[in-house]
Amino acid sequence: MFDNRSQMNSGHTREMKQWVQQVFGLSDDVTIMITELRCSEPDCPPLETVIALLTASAPVRQYKIHKAITEVAYQDVAQLVRATE
């Protein structure tokens, strides 16, 4: 039913959620959604990873990394925090 890519993405996505929680200093009540999307816009990489942070008391925060999920490293996530400072 699931191919190896889905299993790899699932494991890496769990790890990425831990990275996001750590580098952003998030509490357990923040929902972290990570999605890989195909981009068909001009000058856009073929795949991008979108990270969304959802809380009941604040607007959704969304970040994009122009790589496939399996290519995202801890440093990419840490760079998101530095870019918002």
C-alpha positions as CSV (number, residue, x, y, z in Angstrom):
1,M,0.0,0.0,0.0
2,F,2.8,2.5,0.9
3,D,6.0,2.7,-1.1
4,N,9.5,3.2,0.3
5,R,9.3,7.0,-0.4
6,S,6.2,7.3,1.7
7,Q,7.9,5.5,4.6
8,M,11.0,7.6,4.3
9,N,9.0,10.8,4.2
10,S,7.0,9.7,7.3
11,G,10.1,9.0,9.4
12,H,11.8,12.1,8.2
13,T,8.7,14.2,8.8
14,R,8.5,13.0,12.4
15,E,12.2,14.0,12.9
16,M,11.6,17.4,11.2
17,K,8.7,18.1,13.6
18,Q,11.1,17.6,16.5
19,W,13.6,20.0,14.9
20,V,10.8,22.6,14.4
21,Q,9.6,22.3,17.9
22,Q,13.2,22.6,19.2
23,V,14.4,25.5,17.1
24,F,11.2,27.6,17.4
25,G,10.9,26.7,21.2
26,L,7.3,25.6,20.7
27,S,5.0,24.2,23.4
28,D,3.1,21.0,23.0
29,D,-0.1,22.8,22.2
30,V,1.3,24.0,18.8
31,T,0.4,21.8,15.9
32,I,3.1,21.4,13.3
33,M,2.1,20.4,9.8
34,I,4.7,19.5,7.2
35,T,3.8,19.0,3.6
36,E,5.7,18.4,0.4
37,L,4.2,20.2,-2.6
38,R,4.9,20.2,-6.3
39,C,5.4,23.7,-7.7
40,S,4.4,24.6,-11.2
41,E,5.1,28.3,-11.1
42,P,7.9,29.7,-13.2
43,D,11.4,29.8,-11.5
44,C,10.1,27.6,-8.7
45,P,11.9,24.3,-7.7
46,P,9.9,21.2,-8.6
47,L,9.3,20.3,-5.0
48,E,9.1,22.4,-1.8
49,T,8.5,21.6,1.8
50,V,5.9,23.7,3.6
51,I,5.9,23.9,7.4
52,A,2.8,25.4,9.1
53,L,2.5,26.2,12.8
54,L,-1.0,26.3,14.1
55,T,-2.3,27.5,17.5
56,A,-5.7,28.4,18.7
57,S,-4.6,31.9,19.8
58,A,-2.5,33.1,16.8
59,P,-2.6,33.2,13.0
60,V,-1.0,30.4,11.1
61,R,2.7,30.8,10.5
62,Q,4.0,29.2,7.3
63,Y,7.5,28.6,6.1
64,K,8.8,27.2,2.8
65,I,12.0,25.3,2.1
66,H,12.7,24.8,-1.5
67,K,13.7,21.1,-1.2
68,A,11.9,17.8,-1.0
69,I,11.2,16.6,2.5
70,T,13.9,13.9,2.4
71,E,16.5,16.6,1.5
72,V,15.7,18.9,4.4
73,A,18.4,19.0,7.1
74,Y,18.3,20.4,10.6
75,Q,20.3,23.5,9.4
76,D,17.5,24.3,6.9
77,V,15.0,24.4,9.7
78,A,17.3,26.4,12.0
79,Q,17.8,28.9,9.1
80,L,14.0,29.6,9.2
81,V,14.3,31.0,12.7
82,R,17.3,33.1,11.8
83,A,15.4,34.5,8.8
84,T,12.5,35.6,11.0
85,E,14.6,37.4,13.6
